[in-house]
Amino acid sequence: MSTGISIARWGNSAGMRIPSLILKRAGLKVGDRVQTEVQGEGAILVRAVPRKAVDIAAMIARITPETLPDARDVDDAPVGREIW
């Protein structure tokens, strides 16, 4: 699939607006990271950077008493049809 894509100024850099159909066919979505490589005259190869698996153990290891919310700041009053 080939389509014309414009290059626009984005701060001190430039960006390309990629049509949603191309993103979908490439298996990409907004926010994904990509790697680029220049190949030949004017050819740019764009590859998705593999998503990293969430390391739950590492996340739990970063929990300290300082990072936990203060229980006094939690309002546990019913807001709907909860039965207490």
Helices and strands as residue ranges (DSSP letters): E 7-10, E 13-16, H 20-26, E 34-39, E 43-48, H 56-61, G 71-73
